[in-house]
Amino acid sequence: MLKSTLTPIFCALAPKPKPSTRVITNTFSNSTPTVRQNTSVKNSTPSSAYIHLPFCRKRCHYCDFPIVALGSASTQTHDDPRVINYIQWLCREINATKIEDELDSAKTPLQTVFFGGGTPSLVPPSMVGTVLETLRIKFGVSESAEISMEMDPGTFDCKKMEEMMLLGVNRVSLGVQAFQEKLLKSCGRAHGLDEVHEAIDIVKKCGVENWSIDLIASLPHQTSEMWEESLRHAIEAQPTHVSVYDLQIEQGTKFGRL
């Protein structure tokens, strides 16, 4: 079912981005192209890779991203055929991607890898490890590479965080969005405020040195006092970075239909 509705996205970026050096090996369409059709031949060896892991517990009211909603209670996905099938096709797509100096042992390895979504932290560490190993074999991954992962509160514990870190994940983007229970519910987030604080504690306890908090501004019913409170809590958490996104209403979303 997943194969016919959502095909893997693997994006490789060359060191100096130009229109002729950006490789996007897949797009979303009504018909699913073959892995061979998804591949591209470019002149430059990529230095970065974006991996789309489209699984979420539920779709947020503002979200128009290509995702698969697994269910609000879904946190254990090691035996979910939708996840297993997607990872298998994703690795096939990576392996089928052609690069000019593939046989050159001196080729520059990937310097950054970004797991986005979706909610990548829903994917079991063993499957994330499979993707990383596929990237290492195909492109090489620098020992000093920045490996980032978007993670949502309520989708990981200390054990999963530590396993991700052992795989090489060294940067976490924590999707908090708001520090008010009312706002989290009104925008359809799968987590609550208790899970936000728990997630922050886990990231700190596990020793993640490079991590960020995502916040959304201009949410419905969000007052200036609420926004100041969210900013204050974010600063008090002492992440290395805070990302602020201004809400944009997209057609087809629940907010867009209101």
C-alpha positions as CSV (number, residue, x, y, z in Angstrom):
1,M,0.0,0.0,0.0
2,L,2.8,2.4,0.9
3,K,4.6,1.8,-2.4
4,S,1.6,2.9,-4.4
5,T,0.9,6.1,-2.4
6,L,4.2,7.4,-1.2
7,T,7.6,6.8,-2.9
8,P,10.9,7.4,-1.2
9,I,12.7,10.7,-1.3
10,F,16.4,10.9,-1.3
11,C,18.1,14.2,-2.1
12,A,21.8,14.6,-2.5
13,L,23.4,18.0,-2.7
14,A,26.8,18.9,-4.3
15,P,29.3,21.0,-2.4
16,K,28.6,24.2,-4.4
17,P,24.8,24.1,-5.2
18,K,24.0,25.0,-8.7
19,P,21.0,24.0,-10.9
20,S,23.1,21.4,-12.6
21,T,24.5,19.8,-9.5
22,R,21.4,19.2,-7.4
23,V,20.1,15.7,-7.5
24,I,16.5,15.0,-6.5
25,T,15.9,11.3,-7.2
26,N,12.1,11.3,-6.8
27,T,9.0,13.3,-6.9
28,F,5.5,12.7,-5.7
29,S,3.0,11.8,-8.5
30,N,0.0,9.6,-9.2
31,S,2.2,7.0,-10.8
32,T,5.2,5.5,-9.0
33,P,8.3,5.5,-11.2
34,T,10.8,2.7,-10.9
35,V,14.0,3.0,-8.9
36,R,16.0,3.2,-12.1
37,Q,13.8,6.0,-13.4
38,N,14.3,7.9,-10.1
39,T,18.1,7.9,-10.4
40,S,20.1,10.7,-12.0
41,V,23.6,11.2,-13.2
42,K,25.3,14.4,-12.2
43,N,28.8,15.7,-12.5
44,S,29.6,16.4,-8.9
45,T,29.8,14.1,-6.0
46,P,27.3,15.1,-3.3
47,S,28.5,16.4,0.0
48,S,25.1,16.3,1.8
49,A,22.0,14.1,1.8
50,Y,18.4,14.7,2.9
51,I,16.5,11.6,3.8
52,H,12.7,11.9,4.1
53,L,11.1,9.6,6.7
54,P,7.4,10.4,6.2
55,F,5.8,8.6,9.2
56,C,3.8,10.5,11.9
57,R,1.4,9.5,14.6
58,K,-1.2,11.8,13.2
59,R,-1.4,14.8,10.7
60,C,-1.2,18.2,12.4
61,H,-3.9,20.7,11.4
62,Y,-1.4,22.9,9.5
63,C,0.6,20.1,7.7
64,D,0.5,19.6,4.0
65,F,3.7,17.5,3.9
66,P,3.8,14.1,2.3
67,I,3.3,11.8,5.3
68,V,1.8,8.5,6.4
69,A,-0.2,8.8,9.7
70,L,0.4,5.6,11.6
71,G,-2.0,6.3,14.5
72,S,-1.8,8.4,17.7
73,A,-0.6,5.4,19.8
74,S,2.1,4.3,17.3
75,T,5.5,4.6,18.9
76,Q,6.8,1.1,18.2
77,T,7.2,0.6,14.5
78,H,9.8,-2.1,14.2
79,D,7.3,-4.6,12.8
80,D,5.1,-2.2,10.8
81,P,5.1,-3.3,7.2
82,R,4.6,0.3,6.0
83,V,7.9,1.4,7.6
84,I,9.8,-1.8,6.6
85,N,8.7,-1.5,3.0
86,Y,9.6,2.2,2.8
87,I,13.1,1.7,4.2
88,Q,13.7,-1.2,1.8
89,W,12.7,1.0,-1.2
90,L,14.6,4.0,0.1
91,C,17.8,1.9,0.3
92,R,17.2,0.6,-3.2
93,E,16.9,4.2,-4.4
94,I,20.2,5.2,-2.7
95,N,22.0,2.2,-4.2
96,A,20.6,3.0,-7.7
97,T,21.8,6.6,-7.7
98,K,24.6,7.1,-10.1
99,I,27.5,9.4,-9.4
100,E,30.5,10.3,-11.6
101,D,33.3,9.1,-9.4
102,E,31.6,6.2,-7.7
103,L,34.6,3.9,-8.1
104,D,37.1,6.6,-7.0
105,S,38.4,5.6,-3.5
106,A,39.5,9.2,-2.9
107,K,36.0,10.6,-3.4
108,T,34.8,13.1,-0.8
109,P,32.4,11.5,1.7
110,L,29.1,13.1,2.8
111,Q,29.6,15.9,5.3
112,T,26.0,16.3,6.4
113,V,23.0,13.9,6.6
114,F,19.6,15.2,7.6
115,F,16.7,12.9,8.5
116,G,13.5,14.9,8.0
117,G,9.8,14.1,7.9
118,G,7.4,13.3,9.0
119,T,8.7,12.2,12.3
120,P,12.0,10.4,11.8
121,S,12.2,9.5,15.5
122,L,9.3,7.1,15.0
123,V,11.6,4.9,12.8
124,P,13.5,2.2,14.8
125,P,17.2,2.8,15.3
126,S,18.0,-0.4,13.5
127,M,16.3,0.8,10.3
128,V,18.0,4.2,10.6
129,G,21.2,2.3,10.9
130,T,20.4,0.4,7.7
131,V,19.9,3.7,5.8
132,L,23.2,5.2,7.2
133,E,25.1,2.0,6.3
134,T,23.7,2.2,2.8
135,L,24.8,5.8,2.5
136,R,28.3,4.9,3.8
137,I,28.7,2.1,1.3
138,K,27.4,4.3,-1.6
139,F,28.9,7.7,-0.9
140,G,30.9,7.4,2.2
141,V,30.1,9.4,5.4
142,S,32.8,11.6,7.0
143,E,33.8,10.6,10.6
144,S,33.1,14.3,11.5
145,A,29.8,14.5,9.6
146,E,26.8,16.3,11.1
147,I,24.0,13.8,11.2
148,S,20.7,15.5,12.1
149,M,17.3,14.1,13.0
150,E,14.0,15.7,13.5
151,M,12.5,14.3,16.7
152,D,9.1,14.8,18.3
153,P,8.2,14.7,22.0
154,G,6.6,11.4,23.0
155,T,8.3,9.4,20.2
156,F,11.6,8.5,21.9
157,D,13.0,7.6,25.3
158,C,16.5,7.6,26.7
159,K,17.2,4.1,25.2
160,K,16.2,5.2,21.7
161,M,18.1,8.5,21.9
162,E,21.3,6.7,23.0
163,E,20.9,4.1,20.2
164,M,20.5,6.9,17.7
165,M,23.6,8.6,19.0
166,L,25.6,5.3,18.7
167,L,24.6,5.3,15.1
168,G,26.2,8.7,14.6
169,V,23.2,11.1,15.1
170,N,24.8,14.1,16.7
171,R,22.2,16.9,16.1
172,V,18.6,16.9,17.2
173,S,15.8,19.2,16.0
174,L,13.1,18.9,18.6
175,G,9.6,19.7,17.3
176,V,8.0,21.4,20.3
177,Q,6.0,24.1,18.4
178,A,4.4,25.6,21.6
179,F,4.7,25.4,25.4
180,Q,0.9,25.6,26.0
181,E,-1.3,22.5,26.3
182,K,-4.2,24.4,24.7
183,L,-2.2,25.4,21.7
184,L,-0.7,21.9,21.2
185,K,-4.2,20.4,21.1
186,S,-5.7,23.1,18.9
187,C,-3.1,22.6,16.2
188,G,-3.4,18.8,16.3
189,R,-0.1,17.9,17.8
190,A,0.2,14.3,19.0
191,H,2.2,15.3,22.1
192,G,1.3,17.2,25.2
193,L,3.2,19.6,27.4
194,D,4.4,16.9,29.8
195,E,6.0,15.1,26.8
196,V,7.7,18.3,25.7
197,H,9.5,18.7,29.1
198,E,10.3,15.0,29.1
199,A,11.9,15.2,25.7
200,I,14.0,18.1,26.7
201,D,15.2,16.3,29.8
202,I,16.0,13.2,27.7
203,V,18.1,15.2,25.2
204,K,20.0,16.8,28.0
205,K,20.4,13.6,30.0
206,C,21.8,11.8,27.0
207,G,24.4,14.5,26.4
208,V,23.3,15.7,23.0
209,E,25.5,18.8,22.6
210,N,23.9,20.2,19.4
211,W,20.1,20.5,19.5
212,S,17.4,22.9,18.6
213,I,13.8,23.7,19.5
214,D,11.2,24.4,16.8
215,L,8.4,26.9,17.6
216,I,5.5,28.1,15.5
217,A,4.3,31.7,15.7
218,S,0.8,33.1,14.7
219,L,-1.1,29.9,15.7
220,P,-4.9,30.4,16.1
221,H,-5.7,31.7,19.6
222,Q,-2.1,32.3,20.3
223,T,-1.8,35.5,22.4
224,S,1.3,37.7,22.7
225,E,1.6,36.5,26.3
226,M,1.6,32.8,25.1
227,W,4.3,33.6,22.6
228,E,6.4,35.3,25.1
229,E,6.0,32.4,27.4
230,S,7.0,29.9,24.7
231,L,10.1,32.0,23.9
232,R,11.0,32.2,27.6
233,H,10.7,28.4,28.1
234,A,12.7,27.8,24.9
235,I,15.5,30.0,26.1
236,E,15.5,28.5,29.6
237,A,15.9,25.0,28.0
238,Q,19.3,26.3,26.6
239,P,19.3,24.6,23.2
240,T,22.1,25.6,20.8
241,H,19.5,27.0,18.4
242,V,15.8,28.0,18.3
243,S,14.0,27.9,15.0
244,V,10.8,30.0,14.6
245,Y,8.3,29.3,11.8
246,D,5.5,31.7,11.1
247,L,2.3,29.7,10.4
248,Q,1.3,29.5,6.8
249,I,-2.2,28.2,6.0
250,E,-2.1,25.7,3.2
251,Q,-4.9,24.5,1.0
252,G,-6.1,21.0,1.9
253,T,-5.1,21.2,5.6
254,K,-7.6,21.3,8.4
255,F,-6.7,24.9,9.1
256,G,-7.2,25.6,5.4
257,R,-10.7,24.3,5.6
258,L,-11.8,26.4,8.6
